[in-house]
Amino acid sequence: MNDTDDPVLLRRAQVAKWSATAKRVGYLAILLSMIVFVIGFVTDFGPVITSTILICLALSALLLIPALIFGYGVKAADQEDAGQPFRY
């Protein structure tokens, strides 16, 4: 049995991939909220600008919190399998 047949390693790779994607989207949502904030600062903070900023920040929180937790879990599990203690 090689590493590609191990269901635990396959699941861990799936979680790592999902975590990386969620981090990218979460950080892009923060970037978008900053860009919209600057646009609102230069023009006018109307309801559309304010709603967009709040939605982007809420989306980033919903994505980043679990993605960071699961990402650290995958890193810790990989280092545990390698026989090394995990360091944050």
PyMOL Python script that loads the backbone (N, CA, C, O; Angstrom):
from pymol import cmd

cmd.read_pdbstr("""\
ATOM      1  N   MET A   1       0.847  -1.193   0.000  1.00  0.00           N
ATOM      2  CA  MET A   1       0.000   0.000   0.000  1.00  0.00           C
ATOM      3  C   MET A   1       0.883   1.243   0.000  1.00  0.00           C
ATOM      4  O   MET A   1       1.701   1.428   0.901  1.00  0.00           O
ATOM      5  N   ASN A   2       0.719   2.085  -0.999  1.00  0.00           N
ATOM      6  CA  ASN A   2       1.522   3.302  -1.068  1.00  0.00           C
ATOM      7  C   ASN A   2       0.719   4.496  -0.557  1.00  0.00           C
ATOM      8  O   ASN A   2      -0.433   4.354  -0.147  1.00  0.00           O
ATOM      9  N   ASP A   3       1.339   5.664  -0.587  1.00  0.00           N
ATOM     10  CA  ASP A   3       0.708   6.866  -0.030  1.00  0.00           C
ATOM     11  C   ASP A   3      -0.544   7.295  -0.789  1.00  0.00           C
ATOM     12  O   ASP A   3      -1.429   7.924  -0.210  1.00  0.00           O
ATOM     13  N   THR A   4      -0.627   6.964  -2.064  1.00  0.00           N
ATOM     14  CA  THR A   4      -1.796   7.385  -2.839  1.00  0.00           C
ATOM     15  C   THR A   4      -3.023   6.537  -2.526  1.00  0.00           C
ATOM     16  O   THR A   4      -4.138   6.923  -2.876  1.00  0.00           O
ATOM     17  N   ASP A   5      -2.843   5.399  -1.879  1.00  0.00           N
ATOM     18  CA  ASP A   5      -3.974   4.539  -1.515  1.00  0.00           C
ATOM     19  C   ASP A   5      -4.483   4.782  -0.099  1.00  0.00           C
ATOM     20  O   ASP A   5      -5.548   4.284   0.265  1.00  0.00           O
ATOM     21  N   ASP A   6      -3.750   5.528   0.692  1.00  0.00           N
ATOM     22  CA  ASP A   6      -4.127   5.764   2.087  1.00  0.00           C
ATOM     23  C   ASP A   6      -5.288   6.760   2.145  1.00  0.00           C
ATOM     24  O   ASP A   6      -5.125   7.908   1.734  1.00  0.00           O
ATOM     25  N   PRO A   7      -6.451   6.346   2.644  1.00  0.00           N
ATOM     26  CA  PRO A   7      -7.606   7.257   2.667  1.00  0.00           C
ATOM     27  C   PRO A   7      -7.407   8.457   3.594  1.00  0.00           C
ATOM     28  O   PRO A   7      -7.976   9.522   3.356  1.00  0.00           O
ATOM     29  N   VAL A   8      -6.610   8.292   4.642  1.00  0.00           N
ATOM     30  CA  VAL A   8      -6.353   9.418   5.551  1.00  0.00           C
ATOM     31  C   VAL A   8      -5.534  10.494   4.844  1.00  0.00           C
ATOM     32  O   VAL A   8      -5.820  11.685   4.971  1.00  0.00           O
ATOM     33  N   LEU A   9      -4.520  10.069   4.103  1.00  0.00           N
ATOM     34  CA  LEU A   9      -3.694  11.036   3.377  1.00  0.00           C
ATOM     35  C   LEU A   9      -4.474  11.699   2.247  1.00  0.00           C
ATOM     36  O   LEU A   9      -4.290  12.885   1.971  1.00  0.00           O
ATOM     37  N   LEU A  10      -5.342  10.932   1.598  1.00  0.00           N
ATOM     38  CA  LEU A  10      -6.175  11.520   0.548  1.00  0.00           C
ATOM     39  C   LEU A  10      -7.123  12.573   1.120  1.00  0.00           C
ATOM     40  O   LEU A  10      -7.289  13.648   0.543  1.00  0.00           O
ATOM     41  N   ARG A  11      -7.742  12.258   2.253  1.00  0.00           N
ATOM     42  CA  ARG A  11      -8.653  13.210   2.899  1.00  0.00           C
ATOM     43  C   ARG A  11      -7.899  14.440   3.388  1.00  0.00           C
ATOM     44  O   ARG A  11      -8.392  15.563   3.282  1.00  0.00           O
ATOM     45  N   ARG A  12      -6.708  14.222   3.921  1.00  0.00           N
ATOM     46  CA  ARG A  12      -5.888  15.341   4.380  1.00  0.00           C
ATOM     47  C   ARG A  12      -5.520  16.251   3.216  1.00  0.00           C
ATOM     48  O   ARG A  12      -5.504  17.473   3.367  1.00  0.00           O
ATOM     49  N   ALA A  13      -5.224  15.668   2.057  1.00  0.00           N
ATOM     50  CA  ALA A  13      -4.906  16.471   0.870  1.00  0.00           C
ATOM     51  C   ALA A  13      -6.123  17.264   0.419  1.00  0.00           C
ATOM     52  O   ALA A  13      -5.991  18.411  -0.007  1.00  0.00           O
ATOM     53  N   GLN A  14      -7.307  16.667   0.506  1.00  0.00           N
ATOM     54  CA  GLN A  14      -8.531  17.388   0.158  1.00  0.00           C
ATOM     55  C   GLN A  14      -8.755  18.563   1.096  1.00  0.00           C
ATOM     56  O   GLN A  14      -9.101  19.659   0.653  1.00  0.00           O
ATOM     57  N   VAL A  15      -8.561  18.341   2.373  1.00  0.00           N
ATOM     58  CA  VAL A  15      -8.753  19.417   3.354  1.00  0.00           C
ATOM     59  C   VAL A  15      -7.720  20.513   3.132  1.00  0.00           C
ATOM     60  O   VAL A  15      -8.048  21.694   3.245  1.00  0.00           O
ATOM     61  N   ALA A  16      -6.490  20.150   2.821  1.00  0.00           N
ATOM     62  CA  ALA A  16      -5.448  21.145   2.562  1.00  0.00           C
ATOM     63  C   ALA A  16      -5.783  21.976   1.328  1.00  0.00           C
ATOM     64  O   ALA A  16      -5.575  23.190   1.315  1.00  0.00           O
ATOM     65  N   LYS A  17      -6.302  21.320   0.294  1.00  0.00           N
ATOM     66  CA  LYS A  17      -6.670  22.038  -0.924  1.00  0.00           C
ATOM     67  C   LYS A  17      -7.838  22.986  -0.663  1.00  0.00           C
ATOM     68  O   LYS A  17      -7.819  24.133  -1.109  1.00  0.00           O
ATOM     69  N   TRP A  18      -8.859  22.508   0.060  1.00  0.00           N
ATOM     70  CA  TRP A  18      -9.996  23.351   0.399  1.00  0.00           C
ATOM     71  C   TRP A  18      -9.540  24.526   1.250  1.00  0.00           C
ATOM     72  O   TRP A  18      -9.978  25.657   1.040  1.00  0.00           O
ATOM     73  N   SER A  19      -8.667  24.261   2.204  1.00  0.00           N
ATOM     74  CA  SER A  19      -8.180  25.304   3.096  1.00  0.00           C
ATOM     75  C   SER A  19      -7.424  26.380   2.319  1.00  0.00           C
ATOM     76  O   SER A  19      -7.616  27.571   2.564  1.00  0.00           O
ATOM     77  N   ALA A  20      -6.584  25.976   1.403  1.00  0.00           N
ATOM     78  CA  ALA A  20      -5.827  26.944   0.602  1.00  0.00           C
ATOM     79  C   ALA A  20      -6.754  27.796  -0.261  1.00  0.00           C
ATOM     80  O   ALA A  20      -6.554  29.004  -0.389  1.00  0.00           O
ATOM     81  N   THR A  21      -7.765  27.167  -0.851  1.00  0.00           N
ATOM     82  CA  THR A  21      -8.722  27.911  -1.676  1.00  0.00           C
ATOM     83  C   THR A  21      -9.524  28.886  -0.827  1.00  0.00           C
ATOM     84  O   THR A  21      -9.735  30.030  -1.229  1.00  0.00           O
ATOM     85  N   ALA A  22      -9.971  28.446   0.338  1.00  0.00           N
ATOM     86  CA  ALA A  22     -10.751  29.318   1.216  1.00  0.00           C
ATOM     87  C   ALA A  22      -9.905  30.486   1.703  1.00  0.00           C
ATOM     88  O   ALA A  22     -10.415  31.598   1.839  1.00  0.00           O
ATOM     89  N   LYS A  23      -8.628  30.257   1.967  1.00  0.00           N
ATOM     90  CA  LYS A  23      -7.747  31.358   2.377  1.00  0.00           C
ATOM     91  C   LYS A  23      -7.613  32.383   1.263  1.00  0.00           C
ATOM     92  O   LYS A  23      -7.686  33.586   1.513  1.00  0.00           O
ATOM     93  N   ARG A  24      -7.416  31.918   0.038  1.00  0.00           N
ATOM     94  CA  ARG A  24      -7.296  32.848  -1.094  1.00  0.00           C
ATOM     95  C   ARG A  24      -8.548  33.698  -1.245  1.00  0.00           C
ATOM     96  O   ARG A  24      -8.466  34.919  -1.378  1.00  0.00           O
ATOM     97  N   VAL A  25      -9.694  33.055  -1.226  1.00  0.00           N
ATOM     98  CA  VAL A  25     -10.950  33.784  -1.398  1.00  0.00           C
ATOM     99  C   VAL A  25     -11.186  34.727  -0.218  1.00  0.00           C
ATOM    100  O   VAL A  25     -11.659  35.847  -0.410  1.00  0.00           O
ATOM    101  N   GLY A  26     -10.867  34.289   0.986  1.00  0.00           N
ATOM    102  CA  GLY A  26     -11.035  35.130   2.163  1.00  0.00           C
ATOM    103  C   GLY A  26     -10.166  36.368   2.122  1.00  0.00           C
ATOM    104  O   GLY A  26     -10.629  37.470   2.416  1.00  0.00           O
ATOM    105  N   TYR A  27      -8.907  36.189   1.759  1.00  0.00           N
ATOM    106  CA  TYR A  27      -8.012  37.342   1.669  1.00  0.00           C
ATOM    107  C   TYR A  27      -8.393  38.255   0.497  1.00  0.00           C
ATOM    108  O   TYR A  27      -8.230  39.472   0.587  1.00  0.00           O
ATOM    109  N   LEU A  28      -8.891  37.687  -0.587  1.00  0.00           N
ATOM    110  CA  LEU A  28      -9.380  38.522  -1.691  1.00  0.00           C
ATOM    111  C   LEU A  28     -10.599  39.331  -1.267  1.00  0.00           C
ATOM    112  O   LEU A  28     -10.768  40.470  -1.703  1.00  0.00           O
ATOM    113  N   ALA A  29     -11.446  38.758  -0.426  1.00  0.00           N
ATOM    114  CA  ALA A  29     -12.605  39.496   0.078  1.00  0.00           C
ATOM    115  C   ALA A  29     -12.167  40.672   0.937  1.00  0.00           C
ATOM    116  O   ALA A  29     -12.771  41.743   0.880  1.00  0.00           O
ATOM    117  N   ILE A  30     -11.117  40.480   1.735  1.00  0.00           N
ATOM    118  CA  ILE A  30     -10.579  41.595   2.518  1.00  0.00           C
ATOM    119  C   ILE A  30     -10.012  42.671   1.597  1.00  0.00           C
ATOM    120  O   ILE A  30     -10.239  43.862   1.811  1.00  0.00           O
ATOM    121  N   LEU A  31      -9.277  42.250   0.574  1.00  0.00           N
ATOM    122  CA  LEU A  31      -8.731  43.208  -0.388  1.00  0.00           C
ATOM    123  C   LEU A  31      -9.841  43.983  -1.080  1.00  0.00           C
ATOM    124  O   LEU A  31      -9.746  45.200  -1.246  1.00  0.00           O
ATOM    125  N   LEU A  32     -10.888  43.281  -1.481  1.00  0.00           N
ATOM    126  CA  LEU A  32     -12.015  43.942  -2.133  1.00  0.00           C
ATOM    127  C   LEU A  32     -12.683  44.941  -1.192  1.00  0.00           C
ATOM    128  O   LEU A  32     -13.070  46.030  -1.616  1.00  0.00           O
ATOM    129  N   SER A  33     -12.820  44.576   0.077  1.00  0.00           N
ATOM    130  CA  SER A  33     -13.438  45.507   1.027  1.00  0.00           C
ATOM    131  C   SER A  33     -12.573  46.746   1.214  1.00  0.00           C
ATOM    132  O   SER A  33     -13.107  47.843   1.384  1.00  0.00           O
ATOM    133  N   MET A  34     -11.253  46.600   1.185  1.00  0.00           N
ATOM    134  CA  MET A  34     -10.375  47.766   1.305  1.00  0.00           C
ATOM    135  C   MET A  34     -10.485  48.665   0.072  1.00  0.00           C
ATOM    136  O   MET A  34     -10.496  49.891   0.188  1.00  0.00           O
ATOM    137  N   ILE A  35     -10.564  48.052  -1.098  1.00  0.00           N
ATOM    138  CA  ILE A  35     -10.698  48.836  -2.329  1.00  0.00           C
ATOM    139  C   ILE A  35     -12.018  49.592  -2.327  1.00  0.00           C
ATOM    140  O   ILE A  35     -12.058  50.773  -2.671  1.00  0.00           O
ATOM    141  N   VAL A  36     -13.092  48.924  -1.943  1.00  0.00           N
ATOM    142  CA  VAL A  36     -14.406  49.576  -1.896  1.00  0.00           C
ATOM    143  C   VAL A  36     -14.418  50.664  -0.828  1.00  0.00           C
ATOM    144  O   VAL A  36     -15.068  51.694  -1.005  1.00  0.00           O
ATOM    145  N   PHE A  37     -13.705  50.448   0.281  1.00  0.00           N
ATOM    146  CA  PHE A  37     -13.615  51.475   1.316  1.00  0.00           C
ATOM    147  C   PHE A  37     -12.946  52.734   0.779  1.00  0.00           C
ATOM    148  O   PHE A  37     -13.413  53.844   1.035  1.00  0.00           O
ATOM    149  N   VAL A  38     -11.858  52.568   0.038  1.00  0.00           N
ATOM    150  CA  VAL A  38     -11.170  53.725  -0.541  1.00  0.00           C
ATOM    151  C   VAL A  38     -12.083  54.436  -1.527  1.00  0.00           C
ATOM    152  O   VAL A  38     -12.130  55.665  -1.556  1.00  0.00           O
ATOM    153  N   ILE A  39     -12.811  53.666  -2.338  1.00  0.00           N
ATOM    154  CA  ILE A  39     -13.762  54.279  -3.271  1.00  0.00           C
ATOM    155  C   ILE A  39     -14.823  55.052  -2.498  1.00  0.00           C
ATOM    156  O   ILE A  39     -15.177  56.167  -2.883  1.00  0.00           O
ATOM    157  N   GLY A  40     -15.330  54.481  -1.424  1.00  0.00           N
ATOM    158  CA  GLY A  40     -16.319  55.173  -0.606  1.00  0.00           C
ATOM    159  C   GLY A  40     -15.752  56.394   0.077  1.00  0.00           C
ATOM    160  O   GLY A  40     -16.450  57.396   0.229  1.00  0.00           O
ATOM    161  N   PHE A  41     -14.489  56.333   0.496  1.00  0.00           N
ATOM    162  CA  PHE A  41     -13.846  57.475   1.147  1.00  0.00           C
ATOM    163  C   PHE A  41     -13.690  58.638   0.176  1.00  0.00           C
ATOM    164  O   PHE A  41     -13.881  59.797   0.545  1.00  0.00           O
ATOM    165  N   VAL A  42     -13.340  58.319  -1.067  1.00  0.00           N
ATOM    166  CA  VAL A  42     -13.134  59.351  -2.075  1.00  0.00           C
ATOM    167  C   VAL A  42     -14.465  59.936  -2.537  1.00  0.00           C
ATOM    168  O   VAL A  42     -14.570  61.142  -2.758  1.00  0.00           O
ATOM    169  N   THR A  43     -15.468  59.099  -2.683  1.00  0.00           N
ATOM    170  CA  THR A  43     -16.761  59.576  -3.193  1.00  0.00           C
ATOM    171  C   THR A  43     -17.728  59.810  -2.037  1.00  0.00           C
ATOM    172  O   THR A  43     -17.680  60.850  -1.381  1.00  0.00           O
ATOM    173  N   ASP A  44     -18.589  58.855  -1.795  1.00  0.00           N
ATOM    174  CA  ASP A  44     -19.596  58.995  -0.746  1.00  0.00           C
ATOM    175  C   ASP A  44     -19.919  57.607  -0.208  1.00  0.00           C
ATOM    176  O   ASP A  44     -20.087  56.659  -0.975  1.00  0.00           O
ATOM    177  N   PHE A  45     -20.004  57.493   1.121  1.00  0.00           N
ATOM    178  CA  PHE A  45     -20.343  56.221   1.732  1.00  0.00           C
ATOM    179  C   PHE A  45     -21.854  56.014   1.672  1.00  0.00           C
ATOM    180  O   PHE A  45     -22.566  56.250   2.648  1.00  0.00           O
ATOM    181  N   GLY A  46     -22.321  55.576   0.528  1.00  0.00           N
ATOM    182  CA  GLY A  46     -23.738  55.287   0.375  1.00  0.00           C
ATOM    183  C   GLY A  46     -24.063  53.904   0.905  1.00  0.00           C
ATOM    184  O   GLY A  46     -23.175  53.187   1.366  1.00  0.00           O
ATOM    185  N   PRO A  47     -25.329  53.525   0.844  1.00  0.00           N
ATOM    186  CA  PRO A  47     -25.718  52.210   1.358  1.00  0.00           C
ATOM    187  C   PRO A  47     -25.105  51.043   0.571  1.00  0.00           C
ATOM    188  O   PRO A  47     -24.830  49.990   1.147  1.00  0.00           O
ATOM    189  N   VAL A  48     -24.895  51.218  -0.707  1.00  0.00           N
ATOM    190  CA  VAL A  48     -24.307  50.143  -1.521  1.00  0.00           C
ATOM    191  C   VAL A  48     -22.842  49.924  -1.124  1.00  0.00           C
ATOM    192  O   VAL A  48     -22.398  48.785  -0.979  1.00  0.00           O
ATOM    193  N   ILE A  49     -22.110  51.000  -0.953  1.00  0.00           N
ATOM    194  CA  ILE A  49     -20.700  50.901  -0.563  1.00  0.00           C
ATOM    195  C   ILE A  49     -20.582  50.255   0.815  1.00  0.00           C
ATOM    196  O   ILE A  49     -19.780  49.344   1.020  1.00  0.00           O
ATOM    197  N   THR A  50     -21.385  50.735   1.748  1.00  0.00           N
ATOM    198  CA  THR A  50     -21.340  50.212   3.109  1.00  0.00           C
ATOM    199  C   THR A  50     -21.729  48.738   3.149  1.00  0.00           C
ATOM    200  O   THR A  50     -21.082  47.943   3.830  1.00  0.00           O
ATOM    201  N   SER A  51     -22.768  48.375   2.432  1.00  0.00           N
ATOM    202  CA  SER A  51     -23.203  46.974   2.398  1.00  0.00           C
ATOM    203  C   SER A  51     -22.145  46.077   1.776  1.00  0.00           C
ATOM    204  O   SER A  51     -21.913  44.964   2.248  1.00  0.00           O
ATOM    205  N   THR A  52     -21.508  46.555   0.726  1.00  0.00           N
ATOM    206  CA  THR A  52     -20.470  45.767   0.065  1.00  0.00           C
ATOM    207  C   THR A  52     -19.295  45.518   1.002  1.00  0.00           C
ATOM    208  O   THR A  52     -18.762  44.411   1.061  1.00  0.00           O
ATOM    209  N   ILE A  53     -18.897  46.554   1.731  1.00  0.00           N
ATOM    210  CA  ILE A  53     -17.785  46.406   2.682  1.00  0.00           C
ATOM    211  C   ILE A  53     -18.146  45.387   3.758  1.00  0.00           C
ATOM    212  O   ILE A  53     -17.349  44.503   4.072  1.00  0.00           O
ATOM    213  N   LEU A  54     -19.341  45.507   4.319  1.00  0.00           N
ATOM    214  CA  LEU A  54     -19.756  44.587   5.380  1.00  0.00           C
ATOM    215  C   LEU A  54     -19.886  43.149   4.885  1.00  0.00           C
ATOM    216  O   LEU A  54     -19.497  42.216   5.587  1.00  0.00           O
ATOM    217  N   ILE A  55     -20.419  42.967   3.705  1.00  0.00           N
ATOM    218  CA  ILE A  55     -20.560  41.626   3.136  1.00  0.00           C
ATOM    219  C   ILE A  55     -19.182  40.999   2.888  1.00  0.00           C
ATOM    220  O   ILE A  55     -18.970  39.823   3.184  1.00  0.00           O
ATOM    221  N   CYS A  56     -18.257  41.782   2.350  1.00  0.00           N
ATOM    222  CA  CYS A  56     -16.912  41.264   2.095  1.00  0.00           C
ATOM    223  C   CYS A  56     -16.207  40.877   3.390  1.00  0.00           C
ATOM    224  O   CYS A  56     -15.541  39.843   3.452  1.00  0.00           O
ATOM    225  N   LEU A  57     -16.351  41.704   4.425  1.00  0.00           N
ATOM    226  CA  LEU A  57     -15.705  41.381   5.699  1.00  0.00           C
ATOM    227  C   LEU A  57     -16.341  40.165   6.359  1.00  0.00           C
ATOM    228  O   LEU A  57     -15.642  39.336   6.942  1.00  0.00           O
ATOM    229  N   ALA A  58     -17.665  40.054   6.270  1.00  0.00           N
ATOM    230  CA  ALA A  58     -18.338  38.875   6.840  1.00  0.00           C
ATOM    231  C   ALA A  58     -17.937  37.611   6.081  1.00  0.00           C
ATOM    232  O   ALA A  58     -17.691  36.573   6.694  1.00  0.00           O
ATOM    233  N   LEU A  59     -17.872  37.693   4.760  1.00  0.00           N
ATOM    234  CA  LEU A  59     -17.448  36.551   3.947  1.00  0.00           C
ATOM    235  C   LEU A  59     -16.027  36.133   4.291  1.00  0.00           C
ATOM    236  O   LEU A  59     -15.734  34.941   4.387  1.00  0.00           O
ATOM    237  N   SER A  60     -15.150  37.103   4.476  1.00  0.00           N
ATOM    238  CA  SER A  60     -13.764  36.769   4.816  1.00  0.00           C
ATOM    239  C   SER A  60     -13.687  36.076   6.171  1.00  0.00           C
ATOM    240  O   SER A  60     -12.908  35.138   6.341  1.00  0.00           O
ATOM    241  N   ALA A  61     -14.481  36.522   7.129  1.00  0.00           N
ATOM    242  CA  ALA A  61     -14.472  35.875   8.444  1.00  0.00           C
ATOM    243  C   ALA A  61     -15.013  34.451   8.354  1.00  0.00           C
ATOM    244  O   ALA A  61     -14.465  33.535   8.967  1.00  0.00           O
ATOM    245  N   LEU A  62     -16.082  34.270   7.593  1.00  0.00           N
ATOM    246  CA  LEU A  62     -16.668  32.938   7.452  1.00  0.00           C
ATOM    247  C   LEU A  62     -15.724  31.959   6.767  1.00  0.00           C
ATOM    248  O   LEU A  62     -15.748  30.761   7.052  1.00  0.00           O
ATOM    249  N   LEU A  63     -14.904  32.464   5.878  1.00  0.00           N
ATOM    250  CA  LEU A  63     -13.979  31.585   5.159  1.00  0.00           C
ATOM    251  C   LEU A  63     -12.653  31.409   5.881  1.00  0.00           C
ATOM    252  O   LEU A  63     -12.127  30.298   5.950  1.00  0.00           O
ATOM    253  N   LEU A  64     -12.109  32.494   6.418  1.00  0.00           N
ATOM    254  CA  LEU A  64     -10.760  32.429   6.965  1.00  0.00           C
ATOM    255  C   LEU A  64     -10.671  31.692   8.298  1.00  0.00           C
ATOM    256  O   LEU A  64      -9.696  30.979   8.537  1.00  0.00           O
ATOM    257  N   ILE A  65     -11.646  31.846   9.155  1.00  0.00           N
ATOM    258  CA  ILE A  65     -11.553  31.214  10.474  1.00  0.00           C
ATOM    259  C   ILE A  65     -11.431  29.692  10.352  1.00  0.00           C
ATOM    260  O   ILE A  65     -10.475  29.125  10.881  1.00  0.00           O
ATOM    261  N   PRO A  66     -12.361  29.009   9.677  1.00  0.00           N
ATOM    262  CA  PRO A  66     -12.182  27.548   9.566  1.00  0.00           C
ATOM    263  C   PRO A  66     -10.992  27.160   8.695  1.00  0.00           C
ATOM    264  O   PRO A  66     -10.340  26.151   8.964  1.00  0.00           O
ATOM    265  N   ALA A  67     -10.695  27.944   7.653  1.00  0.00           N
ATOM    266  CA  ALA A  67      -9.576  27.595   6.779  1.00  0.00           C
ATOM    267  C   ALA A  67      -8.253  27.634   7.529  1.00  0.00           C
ATOM    268  O   ALA A  67      -7.407  26.762   7.337  1.00  0.00           O
ATOM    269  N   LEU A  68      -8.068  28.633   8.377  1.00  0.00           N
ATOM    270  CA  LEU A  68      -6.830  28.711   9.145  1.00  0.00           C
ATOM    271  C   LEU A  68      -6.732  27.586  10.168  1.00  0.00           C
ATOM    272  O   LEU A  68      -5.658  27.018  10.368  1.00  0.00           O
ATOM    273  N   ILE A  69      -7.834  27.266  10.805  1.00  0.00           N
ATOM    274  CA  ILE A  69      -7.832  26.185  11.796  1.00  0.00           C
ATOM    275  C   ILE A  69      -7.514  24.850  11.128  1.00  0.00           C
ATOM    276  O   ILE A  69      -6.651  24.108  11.598  1.00  0.00           O
ATOM    277  N   PHE A  70      -8.207  24.544  10.039  1.00  0.00           N
ATOM    278  CA  PHE A  70      -7.957  23.285   9.349  1.00  0.00           C
ATOM    279  C   PHE A  70      -6.568  23.256   8.717  1.00  0.00           C
ATOM    280  O   PHE A  70      -5.939  22.200   8.662  1.00  0.00           O
ATOM    281  N   GLY A  71      -6.084  24.400   8.239  1.00  0.00           N
ATOM    282  CA  GLY A  71      -4.738  24.463   7.672  1.00  0.00           C
ATOM    283  C   GLY A  71      -3.670  24.122   8.695  1.00  0.00           C
ATOM    284  O   GLY A  71      -2.734  23.375   8.411  1.00  0.00           O
ATOM    285  N   TYR A  72      -3.824  24.685   9.904  1.00  0.00           N
ATOM    286  CA  TYR A  72      -2.883  24.342  10.970  1.00  0.00           C
ATOM    287  C   TYR A  72      -3.004  22.872  11.350  1.00  0.00           C
ATOM    288  O   TYR A  72      -2.001  22.229  11.662  1.00  0.00           O
ATOM    289  N   GLY A  73      -4.209  22.338  11.327  1.00  0.00           N
ATOM    290  CA  GLY A  73      -4.397  20.921  11.635  1.00  0.00           C
ATOM    291  C   GLY A  73      -3.697  20.019  10.645  1.00  0.00           C
ATOM    292  O   GLY A  73      -3.082  19.027  11.037  1.00  0.00           O
ATOM    293  N   VAL A  74      -3.779  20.346   9.371  1.00  0.00           N
ATOM    294  CA  VAL A  74      -3.116  19.555   8.331  1.00  0.00           C
ATOM    295  C   VAL A  74      -1.603  19.638   8.499  1.00  0.00           C
ATOM    296  O   VAL A  74      -0.908  18.628   8.387  1.00  0.00           O
ATOM    297  N   LYS A  75      -1.088  20.848   8.769  1.00  0.00           N
ATOM    298  CA  LYS A  75       0.357  20.991   8.968  1.00  0.00           C
ATOM    299  C   LYS A  75       0.830  20.197  10.180  1.00  0.00           C
ATOM    300  O   LYS A  75       1.875  19.548  10.138  1.00  0.00           O
ATOM    301  N   ALA A  76       0.056  20.252  11.256  1.00  0.00           N
ATOM    302  CA  ALA A  76       0.427  19.512  12.463  1.00  0.00           C
ATOM    303  C   ALA A  76       0.407  18.009  12.208  1.00  0.00           C
ATOM    304  O   ALA A  76       1.290  17.286  12.669  1.00  0.00           O
ATOM    305  N   ALA A  77      -0.595  17.542  11.479  1.00  0.00           N
ATOM    306  CA  ALA A  77      -0.682  16.107  11.188  1.00  0.00           C
ATOM    307  C   ALA A  77       0.471  15.659  10.292  1.00  0.00           C
ATOM    308  O   ALA A  77       1.025  14.578  10.487  1.00  0.00           O
ATOM    309  N   ASP A  78       0.831  16.486   9.312  1.00  0.00           N
ATOM    310  CA  ASP A  78       1.960  16.136   8.447  1.00  0.00           C
ATOM    311  C   ASP A  78       3.256  16.057   9.235  1.00  0.00           C
ATOM    312  O   ASP A  78       4.050  15.138   9.036  1.00  0.00           O
ATOM    313  N   GLN A  79       3.475  17.011  10.127  1.00  0.00           N
ATOM    314  CA  GLN A  79       4.702  16.986  10.916  1.00  0.00           C
ATOM    315  C   GLN A  79       4.686  15.842  11.930  1.00  0.00           C
ATOM    316  O   GLN A  79       5.729  15.258  12.223  1.00  0.00           O
ATOM    317  N   GLU A  80       3.513  15.524  12.462  1.00  0.00           N
ATOM    318  CA  GLU A  80       3.414  14.384  13.387  1.00  0.00           C
ATOM    319  C   GLU A  80       3.744  13.086  12.663  1.00  0.00           C
ATOM    320  O   GLU A  80       4.418  12.220  13.222  1.00  0.00           O
ATOM    321  N   ASP A  81       3.276  12.942  11.421  1.00  0.00           N
ATOM    322  CA  ASP A  81       3.603  11.744  10.650  1.00  0.00           C
ATOM    323  C   ASP A  81       5.092  11.658  10.344  1.00  0.00           C
ATOM    324  O   ASP A  81       5.651  10.567  10.233  1.00  0.00           O
ATOM    325  N   ALA A  82       5.733  12.831  10.207  1.00  0.00           N
ATOM    326  CA  ALA A  82       7.169  12.837   9.934  1.00  0.00           C
ATOM    327  C   ALA A  82       7.997  12.654  11.205  1.00  0.00           C
ATOM    328  O   ALA A  82       9.221  12.536  11.136  1.00  0.00           O
ATOM    329  N   GLY A  83       7.340  12.629  12.360  1.00  0.00           N
ATOM    330  CA  GLY A  83       8.058  12.424  13.614  1.00  0.00           C
ATOM    331  C   GLY A  83       8.622  13.684  14.210  1.00  0.00           C
ATOM    332  O   GLY A  83       9.486  13.620  15.085  1.00  0.00           O
ATOM    333  N   GLN A  84       8.155  14.832  13.760  1.00  0.00           N
ATOM    334  CA  GLN A  84       8.646  16.117  14.269  1.00  0.00           C
ATOM    335  C   GLN A  84       7.545  16.779  15.084  1.00  0.00           C
ATOM    336  O   GLN A  84       6.367  16.654  14.750  1.00  0.00           O
ATOM    337  N   PRO A  85       7.914  17.483  16.149  1.00  0.00           N
ATOM    338  CA  PRO A  85       6.893  18.227  16.879  1.00  0.00           C
ATOM    339  C   PRO A  85       6.436  19.430  16.064  1.00  0.00           C
ATOM    340  O   PRO A  85       7.234  20.040  15.352  1.00  0.00           O
ATOM    341  N   PHE A  86       5.172  19.766  16.164  1.00  0.00           N
ATOM    342  CA  PHE A  86       4.637  20.891  15.391  1.00  0.00           C
ATOM    343  C   PHE A  86       4.928  22.186  16.103  1.00  0.00           C
ATOM    344  O   PHE A  86       4.687  22.316  17.303  1.00  0.00           O
ATOM    345  N   ARG A  87       5.441  23.136  15.370  1.00  0.00           N
ATOM    346  CA  ARG A  87       5.700  24.483  15.900  1.00  0.00           C
ATOM    347  C   ARG A  87       4.904  25.466  15.082  1.00  0.00           C
ATOM    348  O   ARG A  87       4.940  25.448  13.851  1.00  0.00           O
ATOM    349  N   TYR A  88       4.186  26.325  15.775  1.00  0.00           N
ATOM    350  CA  TYR A  88       3.346  27.327  15.097  1.00  0.00           C
ATOM    351  C   TYR A  88       4.234  28.354  14.540  1.00  0.00           C
ATOM    352  O   TYR A  88       3.763  29.308  13.921  1.00  0.00           O
TER     353      TYR A  88
END
""", "prot")
cmd.dss("prot")
cmd.show_as("cartoon", "prot")
cmd.util.cbc("prot")
cmd.orient("prot")
